[in-house]
Amino acid sequence: MRSFGRRLAEAVSERGPLCPGIDPHPELLTSWGLPVGADGLRRFCDICVSAFAGLAIVKPQVAFFEAYGAAGYAVLEHTMAALRSEGVLVLADAKRGDIGSTMAAYARAWAGESPLAADAVTASPYLGFGALQPLLDAAARHGSGVFVLAATSNPEGAGVQRARIEGRTVAQSVVDAAAAVNRVAEGPGSVGVVVGATVTAPPDVSALGGPVLVPGVGAQGGRPEALAGLGRARPGQLLPTVSREVLRVGPDVAALRDAAERMRDAVAYLA
């Protein structure tokens, strides 16, 4: 099985370095004229799949599906399958992180044989990077990717992520730990990190050997033209993700597709 890192690099080369999000929060459902419930959720996602079918990778935000219980998870499974049928990689934004057998169960769910298993998943290392090992192992066995939170743009995260231990910020230690995993891989690494587009003094990702997911572009204030060289990133390393900036133009499929393609073209110089 080809690694996620290699599959992502090929997809980005062919379809551009943009990862639009599917974030069906209730306000968007209402503004799109859809019912706030599982039926509206499914219609919302079907529209997004049609609009984003030509892109490299798409990021469903798991929380907005969990809110509807089993019916929401059924829509998530349907949406992931529909994206894959269009040749689109799926990044499940689940931000899972725990220890021991619980982390192993999360690994089976999101990187194993489960119907929820995605091409990649986001994870939180703030119970210790080593606690993610069951997920990293499962992802390696199944050719999946993991994006580990390093430096997020929310102000509450700075107190932890910018704290220094032995001369390094905690965020930098996360990047360095991910880089160590990637160094033993052949080809592009499958362990990425998350660095917010509005983070000041971001960690150095130049030696990561894997992708950097960059949320916060658009409505949260991050501008595409300011991303070049973020954290000393190498060409082709950054994967900007945008949600509200694109989704607010819906529900027309053509308008959504046009907004996504404009944003993709705006960040194309990163590839």
C-alpha positions as CSV (number, residue, x, y, z in Angstrom):
1,M,0.0,0.0,0.0
2,R,1.3,3.4,-0.9
3,S,1.9,5.8,2.0
4,F,-0.3,8.7,2.7
5,G,2.7,11.1,2.3
6,R,3.2,9.9,-1.3
7,R,-0.5,9.9,-2.2
8,L,-0.9,13.4,-0.8
9,A,2.2,14.7,-2.7
10,E,0.8,13.3,-5.9
11,A,-2.7,14.7,-5.3
12,V,-1.4,18.1,-4.5
13,S,0.8,18.1,-7.6
14,E,-2.2,17.3,-9.8
15,R,-5.0,19.2,-8.0
16,G,-3.3,22.0,-6.0
17,P,-2.4,22.6,-2.3
18,L,-5.8,23.4,-0.8
19,C,-7.8,21.5,1.8
20,P,-11.3,22.9,2.1
21,G,-13.2,22.0,5.2
22,I,-16.7,20.6,5.5
23,D,-18.0,22.3,8.7
24,P,-21.8,22.0,8.7
25,H,-22.5,24.1,11.8
26,P,-26.2,24.9,12.4
27,E,-25.9,28.5,11.3
28,L,-24.7,27.4,7.9
29,L,-27.4,24.8,7.5
30,T,-30.0,27.5,8.2
31,S,-28.3,30.1,5.9
32,W,-28.4,27.4,3.2
33,G,-32.1,26.9,3.7
34,L,-31.5,23.4,5.1
35,P,-33.1,21.8,8.2
36,V,-30.9,21.6,11.3
37,G,-30.8,17.8,11.5
38,A,-29.4,14.7,9.9
39,D,-31.3,15.3,6.7
40,G,-30.0,18.8,6.3
41,L,-26.5,17.6,7.2
42,R,-26.6,15.0,4.4
43,R,-27.8,17.5,1.8
44,F,-25.1,20.0,2.9
45,C,-22.4,17.4,2.6
46,D,-23.7,16.1,-0.8
47,I,-23.4,19.7,-2.1
48,C,-19.9,20.0,-0.7
49,V,-18.8,16.7,-2.3
50,S,-20.1,17.9,-5.7
51,A,-18.3,21.3,-5.3
52,F,-15.0,19.9,-4.1
53,A,-14.7,16.8,-6.3
54,G,-11.8,18.2,-8.3
55,L,-9.6,19.0,-5.3
56,A,-6.8,17.0,-3.7
57,I,-8.0,16.6,-0.1
58,V,-11.0,17.6,1.9
59,K,-11.4,17.9,5.7
60,P,-14.7,17.1,7.4
61,Q,-14.9,18.5,10.9
62,V,-16.0,15.5,12.9
63,A,-17.6,17.5,15.8
64,F,-20.4,18.7,13.6
65,F,-21.4,15.2,12.7
66,E,-21.1,13.8,16.3
67,A,-23.7,16.4,17.3
68,Y,-26.4,14.2,15.6
69,G,-25.3,11.0,17.2
70,A,-25.5,7.8,15.1
71,A,-27.3,9.6,12.3
72,G,-24.5,12.1,12.1
73,Y,-21.9,9.4,12.0
74,A,-23.8,7.7,9.2
75,V,-23.7,10.9,7.2
76,L,-19.9,11.2,7.9
77,E,-19.3,7.7,6.6
78,H,-21.5,8.4,3.5
79,T,-19.6,11.7,2.9
80,M,-16.1,10.1,3.2
81,A,-17.1,7.4,0.8
82,A,-18.5,9.9,-1.7
83,L,-15.3,12.0,-1.6
84,R,-13.1,8.9,-2.1
85,S,-15.3,7.8,-5.1
86,E,-14.3,11.2,-6.7
87,G,-10.6,10.5,-6.0
88,V,-10.4,13.0,-3.2
89,L,-8.3,12.2,-0.1
90,V,-10.2,12.6,3.2
91,L,-8.7,14.2,6.4
92,A,-10.9,13.5,9.4
93,D,-10.6,16.5,11.7
94,A,-11.2,14.5,14.9
95,K,-8.3,15.8,17.1
96,R,-8.2,12.6,19.0
97,G,-5.7,12.1,21.8
98,D,-5.6,9.8,24.8
99,I,-3.4,7.0,26.4
100,G,-3.1,3.3,26.3
101,S,-6.0,1.1,25.3
102,T,-8.2,4.2,24.7
103,M,-5.7,5.6,22.2
104,A,-5.6,2.2,20.6
105,A,-9.3,2.2,20.2
106,Y,-9.2,5.6,18.6
107,A,-6.5,4.3,16.3
108,R,-8.8,1.4,15.2
109,A,-11.6,3.8,14.6
110,W,-9.8,6.4,12.5
111,A,-6.8,4.6,11.0
112,G,-7.8,0.9,11.1
113,E,-10.5,-1.2,9.5
114,S,-13.4,0.9,10.8
115,P,-15.9,2.5,8.4
116,L,-14.8,5.8,9.9
117,A,-11.1,5.2,8.9
118,A,-9.9,8.2,6.8
119,D,-6.9,8.8,4.6
120,A,-5.6,10.9,7.5
121,V,-6.7,12.2,10.9
122,T,-5.8,15.0,13.2
123,A,-4.5,14.2,16.7
124,S,-3.6,16.1,19.9
125,P,-0.2,15.3,21.4
126,Y,-0.9,17.1,24.7
127,L,-1.0,14.0,26.8
128,G,2.5,13.4,25.5
129,F,3.6,12.7,21.9
130,G,4.5,9.1,22.9
131,A,0.9,8.5,23.8
132,L,0.0,8.8,20.1
133,Q,2.1,5.7,19.3
134,P,-0.9,3.3,18.8
135,L,-2.3,5.8,16.2
136,L,1.0,6.3,14.5
137,D,1.5,2.5,14.3
138,A,-2.0,1.9,12.9
139,A,-1.6,4.7,10.4
140,A,1.7,3.2,9.2
141,R,0.2,-0.2,8.8
142,H,-2.7,1.1,6.7
143,G,-0.9,3.7,4.7
144,S,-2.7,6.6,6.5
145,G,-1.5,9.9,7.7
146,V,-1.6,11.8,11.0
147,F,-1.6,15.5,11.5
148,V,-0.5,16.4,15.0
149,L,-1.5,19.7,16.6
150,A,1.7,21.8,17.1
151,A,0.9,25.5,17.2
152,T,-2.8,26.4,17.0
153,S,-4.0,30.0,16.4
154,N,-6.4,30.2,19.3
155,P,-5.1,32.4,22.1
156,E,-5.8,29.8,24.8
157,G,-3.2,27.5,23.3
158,A,-0.3,29.8,23.5
159,G,0.4,29.3,27.2
160,V,1.1,25.6,26.7
161,Q,2.4,25.6,23.1
162,R,4.9,28.4,23.6
163,A,6.2,27.2,26.9
164,R,9.9,26.4,26.8
165,I,11.5,23.2,27.9
166,E,15.3,22.8,27.6
167,G,15.4,25.7,25.1
168,R,12.6,24.6,22.8
169,T,9.0,25.6,22.8
170,V,6.5,22.7,23.3
171,A,5.2,23.3,19.8
172,Q,8.8,22.9,18.4
173,S,9.2,19.7,20.4
174,V,6.0,18.3,18.7
175,V,7.4,19.2,15.3
176,D,10.7,17.6,16.1
177,A,9.0,14.4,17.4
178,A,7.0,14.2,14.2
179,A,10.2,14.7,12.1
180,A,11.8,11.8,13.9
181,V,9.0,9.5,12.8
182,N,9.2,10.7,9.2
183,R,13.0,10.2,9.0
184,V,12.6,6.4,9.0
185,A,10.0,6.6,6.2
186,E,10.8,6.2,2.5
187,G,9.6,9.2,0.4
188,P,7.4,12.0,1.7
189,G,6.6,11.6,5.4
190,S,3.0,10.7,6.4
191,V,3.1,12.5,9.8
192,G,2.2,16.1,9.5
193,V,1.7,18.9,11.9
194,V,-0.9,21.7,12.3
195,V,0.3,25.3,12.5
196,G,-2.2,28.1,12.4
197,A,-2.0,30.7,9.7
198,T,-2.1,33.5,12.3
199,V,0.4,32.1,14.7
200,T,3.2,34.5,15.5
201,A,6.7,33.0,15.7
202,P,5.6,29.6,14.4
203,P,7.9,26.5,15.0
204,D,10.5,25.6,12.4
205,V,9.0,22.9,10.1
206,S,11.8,22.9,7.6
207,A,13.1,19.5,8.8
208,L,9.7,17.9,9.4
209,G,9.8,15.8,6.2
210,G,6.0,15.9,6.0
211,P,3.1,18.2,5.3
212,V,2.0,21.2,7.4
213,L,-1.8,21.7,7.7
214,V,-2.4,25.5,8.0
215,P,-5.9,26.4,9.3
216,G,-7.1,30.0,9.8
217,V,-6.9,31.1,6.2
218,G,-9.8,33.5,5.1
219,A,-12.4,34.3,7.7
220,Q,-10.0,33.8,10.6
221,G,-7.6,36.4,9.3
222,G,-4.9,34.4,7.6
223,R,-4.1,35.6,4.1
224,P,-2.8,33.3,1.3
225,E,-0.1,35.8,0.3
226,A,1.4,35.7,3.8
227,L,1.9,32.0,4.0
228,A,5.0,31.6,1.9
229,G,7.9,30.4,4.1
230,L,5.7,30.0,7.2
231,G,7.9,28.3,9.8
232,R,10.7,28.1,7.1
233,A,8.5,25.6,5.2
234,R,9.8,24.2,2.0
235,P,8.1,24.5,-1.3
236,G,5.1,22.1,-1.5
237,Q,5.1,21.5,2.2
238,L,2.2,23.8,3.3
239,L,-1.4,22.6,3.0
240,P,-3.7,25.6,3.7
241,T,-7.2,24.7,4.9
242,V,-10.2,27.0,4.5
243,S,-13.8,26.5,5.6
244,R,-16.1,29.5,6.2
245,E,-14.4,31.7,3.6
246,V,-15.7,29.2,1.0
247,L,-18.8,27.7,2.6
248,R,-20.5,31.1,3.2
249,V,-21.1,31.4,-0.6
250,G,-23.3,28.2,-0.7
251,P,-25.5,26.4,-1.3
252,D,-25.0,26.8,-5.1
253,V,-22.6,24.1,-6.2
254,A,-21.1,26.2,-9.0
255,A,-20.5,29.1,-6.6
256,L,-18.9,26.9,-4.0
257,R,-16.7,25.3,-6.6
258,D,-15.7,28.7,-8.0
259,A,-14.8,30.0,-4.5
260,A,-12.7,26.9,-3.7
261,E,-10.9,27.1,-7.0
262,R,-10.1,30.8,-6.5
263,M,-8.7,30.0,-3.1
264,R,-6.7,27.0,-4.6
265,D,-5.3,29.3,-7.2
266,A,-4.4,31.9,-4.6
267,V,-2.2,29.4,-2.8
268,A,-0.9,27.6,-5.8
269,Y,2.5,29.3,-5.6
270,L,3.1,27.2,-2.4
271,A,3.3,24.0,-4.5
